[in-house]
Amino acid sequence: MLELQTYKNFATSEIPNCSNQRFRTIFRRHFLIHSHQSLGFRALLHQFCLPKNNHPLGFVNPKQYSKLKPIDFSKFYQLQSAFGNFGGSLYLDGKPFPYSYLELSKPTGKYVDRTILKAINLLSTKGFIHYAGNACSPGLQFPEISNSGHVAIDDANNCGVQIINVLGSPLLSNAVTIPAEPFMNLEIRETWKSFEDYISNMSSKYRVRTNKVLKTTENYIVQPLSIQQANEWIPQCAQMLGHTLKDKTLAISPNISAMLQAFVQTLKEEFKIWGYYKDGTLCGFITAIESNHGTYAMHLGLTDEAVEDSLYQRMLYDVIRYGIENQSQFVCLGRTATEIKSTMGAVPVENSYLFFTKGKILTWVIKGYKKFFHRTKSYQIRSPFKE
């Protein structure tokens, strides 16, 4: 787990001109003070700016890779407004986009960690931090950013910091751009008429791995969960999702049941839920959103035993199967587990977070984090297909 640090109040005077080493010392001493496993401003940035990936194949340029298409904007806005932390609209170059208040939580850990998280959440609900979209529904819509090098951002509440997730890595004069973890996206080929076609397109090495996962998890029976009976399975699925994420600092609502309920009530039949049963017991679930263009894997939860049985990989394969059988143009497998998802044929799509703030000190903090603390994470992207 990343080492976290505590944000400390400091004087409002600007940092004087100095050498890099001098600035490093001042920044660390007066802005970010080490505190064992406590969460502060640096942790907040880590939530949204995971290390940039330094893989050999490079990112997919969003302008060249148009398969990752957003869901319908009106449906997206309706979903955002259903979340409990919905804030309203901000305007980017005159175009409205929904925003939310941050809801950070840490299911386990020291009391001081959770206390600081509550303080950050309080600042957000008071209007200090606005997040474009919602952290519990990433990758469904991206604001369009002009090539002018400057974005006019209008927020009626005039908050302290606005955080916006965009495709690519635009450089803007009035924002700090920090790379985010890539979305892993699988383009469905026209020759794949079935899941078997997809597997047969793999090289023998990855075909064997895929068949091994399917063989290992054959005792798990998958069943679609009815949205009409959501009240029966939501509590159990919410508990499993919370268990799966128990060691992480979360950027989603601590009320996971209400979050899942928002997806069900808003998207209805477009929201897919599959439950995985072993010996009659629900051991895991995964959700996905179906759009006119593609399929988006969303949340999943599973038991410790299911993790050992490679059910995580099986779930992703089943979402791919669904995408192929329903003639999706692509299947977005979301963030995290980049190498695992690349063995399934998914490729990384570059995206980043733009931090807008009018405060000089906050700008210094964010730029200082990017320069001195943000580190790249190397991993190897696999290519499972024959060609």
N, C-alpha and C positions, 0 to 999 in steps of 0.2 A: 504493500500500500504506500501511496505517495506520502512523503513527509510533509506535514502541514504546518502552517505558521499562523501566528496571531497578528491581526491588524491593530496597530496602535495609533491613537490620535497624535497629531503633530501640528507644529506651528503652521500658520497659513502663508508664511513667507516663501518665496520661490527658492528653489535649490540654486545655489550660485554656480557659475561656470567652473568646471574643474575637470581634471583628467578622468579617464574611465575608471582607474583604480580608486581614485578619490571618491568618485560618484558611487562606486560599488560599496565602499565602506559606509558612506553617509546613508545610502539607501537601505542597506541592511540594518544599520544601527538605529535609525530613526523611524523607518517605515515598517519593516517586517522583522519582528522580534521572535526568535525561535521559542516555541512552547511545545512541549512533548504532546504529540497527537491531538493538538487543539486546532479548531477550524477558524479561519479568518478570511481576509480578503483574498489571499493567495488561493485558499481552498475554493472560494467562490469562483475564481477564474479557472481553476482546474476542472470544475464541473462542466464548463462549457468549452474549454480550450484544451482538449486532451492532446498529447504530444503528436506533432506532425509526423507522418510516416515517411520513411526514407527508403522506399522499396525500389528495386532496380528497374521496374517497368514504368514507373512514373504514374501520375494520376491521369484519369480520363478528363479531358477538357470538356466542360459542360456545354460549350458551344458546338463541339464536334460530336459529343455523345448525347443526342437528343432523346434517347429512349427513356430516360428518367423523367417522366412527365408528371406534373402535379395533378391532384384530384380537382374536381370542380370547385371553384372558389366559393360559390355560395354554400355548397355543402361543407367546405372547410370552415367557413365563418360560422355556420350554424353549430358545428362541432365545438369550435373554440368557445363560443358563447355558452355552451352547456357545462363547461368546466367551472368548478367553484371559485377558481382564482382568476376568472376572466376580468379584464380591466376596462376594455373599450377599444378604441382605434387610434393609431398614430398614422401619420401621413408621410410617405416617402416620395419625394418629387411630386406631391399632390395626389398620390394614390393611397387609398386607405388600406390598412393592414391591421388585423386584430393583435392585441398584446395581452399579456397576463402578468400577474405578480408572481415572483419566485416563491416556490414552496419547497425549501430544502429540508431534508429530514435524514436522520441517522438512526435506524432501528436499534443498533447495538453500539456500545462504546461508552466512554466516560460521560458523566453528567455534565461536565463543563462543555463538552463538544455539543451536546444537544441544546444547552443554554445559549451558546453563541449562535447556533443555527436559528433558534427562535428570535434572537435579536436581529439577524439578517432578514428573516421573514417579516419581522415587524417593520423594518425600514422599507421593504418592498411594498407591503400593504399600505404604508403611509405615502406611497407614490415616489419613493427615491429610486427604485430600480424597476424598469419596464423591460419585459422580454417579449420580442415579436413572436407571435404564435404561442405555442405552449410546449414545454419540455417533455410532456408525456405523449406528444404526437409529432415527433420529428420527421422531417423529410417529405411531408405531404404537400407543402407549398413553400416556395422561396420568393421573397420580394425581388422584383426586377430592379437591378442597379444600373444606372446610366454609365456611359463611358466618359463622362465629362470630368471625372476626377473629383467630383464634389456632389454630395447628395443633400438636398434640402429636406430636413426632417422637422416635422411639425407635430408636437405633442402638447395637447391642450393642458396637461398637468405640469408641463415643463419640469420633468423629473431630473434627478441627478445623473443617471446612467441609463442608456438604452442599449440593449443587446439584440443583435439581428443576425440570424443565420442565413448565409447566402451561398450560392454555388460559386465555385472558383475562389480566387483570392484577390479581389479588387483592392487597389490602393487608392484611398480617398484622402483628400486634404483635411477633412474634418472628422476622421474616424481612425481608430487603431484596429488593424486587421490581424487576427491571431488564428492560425490554422486549427481546424477541428479534425476529429477522427473521421475517416472517410465513410460514406455510405457504400455498402457492398451491393452491387447491382448485377443481376444475371439477365442478359438479353436472350429471349427465347428465339431460337432459330426456326425458320420456316420448315425445315426438314424434320423437326421434332413434332411428330403427330401423337406421340405417347411418351410416357416416362421411360419406357424401355428403349425408345429411340435416343433419348437423352443419355442413358447409361451406355448404350452401344457406341456412342460418339466419343466416349472416354478412352484414354489409353489403358492398357491392361492393368497397370499399376493402380490407377485410381478406380477402375471398374471393380477390382478385387476389394479395395477399401470400402467402396459404397455397398457392395453386396455383403460384406462382413457386418456393416452397421445394420443393414436390413435383417440379416440373419440373427444377430445378437438381440434385436428388439422385437422379434416376431411374436414373443409372448405378450406384447403390449397391443391391446385392441383399441383402435382409434374410432371414435364416434363423434359426429358433429353434435354440438350442444345447442339446444333450441333457445332462441332469444325470447320465445314466449314463456320459457321456464327459467329465465335468467336469475330470478330470486333464489332458485334452488342451488345453482352452481356458482354464482358470483362469490359468496362468502368463502367457499373452499378454495376457489381459484385465487382470490385475493390473498388468502393466507399462504398459498404456495408461492405466489409471486413475491410476497414479502419475505418469505424464507429464502428464496433464491437470491434476493438482493440484500440480505440481512447485514452483510459485512461492508456494504458500500454506502457512501454518502449520496443520497438520492436527490434528483432534481425534479421528481414527480410528487404528486400529492401524497401525503401520508395516509389519506383516506382512499386506499386502493379500490375498495368496493364502490365508492361513489364515482371514481374515475372510470371503471369498467362499465358502470351503469350509464354514464354519459355516452360512451361509445355505442352501447346497445340501443339506447333510446333515440339517438340522433341518426345513426347510420342504418339501423334496422338490418335488412337482409344483406346489405353491403358489408356488414361486419361479420366475419366468419370466426367461429370458435370450434376448436377440436379438442376433445378430451381423450386422454390415454389411460386405459384401464389395464390393470394386471390383477388377476384373481378377483375381479369384481370391484377393485378399489381404484379410485381415481388417483393416478400417480403423476400426472402432468397435464399441461394444456398449452396451447399456442393460439394466438389470435392473428388475424390478417384483415386487411381492407381491400376490397375489390373495387377497381375504378374502371372507367371506359378504356383506359390504356394498359394498366398493369395491376399487379398484386403487390401489396406492401405487408411484409411480416411485421408484427408490432410487438406484443408482449408475450412472454412465456414464463411459466413456473413449473418446477418439478421437484420431486423428492430427492434425497441424497442417493437412494438406491438407484433411481432412474438415471441420475448423472453417471454413476458407475457403469450403467448398462448402455451408455452412448445414446440415450433417448434424445438428448439435445440435437445431435446430428440428424436423427430420424425425423424429428419435427420439421427441421429445415427442408429435408428432402421431400416431406409430404406437402409443404407449401409450394415447393417447386413443381411437384406432381400436379397440384391443383392449378397452378398457373399454366402449365402446358395443356392440360385437359380443357381448360377454359379459354384457350387461345389468347392469353395475355401477351402483350408485347415484351414485357419484362417482369421480373420478380425482384423487388428490392428487399434484401435480407437485413437491412438496417445497419447499425454500427456495431462495434465490438467483434471479437473473435475473427479478426481480419484474415488470418492465415487459414483457419478452418473453412471459412466461407469461400476463400479463393480456391480451395481444393474441390469445391462444388461448381466452379466455373464463374463465380461472381468476380467482378473487377471493381476496384475502388474509384469512387467519384469524389473529386476534390470539393471541399466546402470549407467555409471559415466563418468566424464570428467577427462582426463589426461592433466595436464599442464606441458609442457616441457619448460625449460629455462636454459640457461647456466649462467645467471646472479645471483650472490649470493643474491643481494638485492631483486630482483624480487622473488626469491625463498622464502626469509624471508617473503615478503609481502603475497604471496599466502598461505604459511604455517600458517602465523599468522591469516589470514582471516579464514582458515579452523578451527583453534583451538579456536579462541576467538569470532568469529562472526557467523560462520555457525551454524544454529540451525535446529533441526529436527522438522518436522511437523507431528503431529499425526492425523490419520483418521481411520475410520473403514471400512474394506472391507466387502461388503455384498456378500452373496451366494444365488442367486435367484432360483437355481434349486432344485428339490426335493431330489436329491441324490448328 
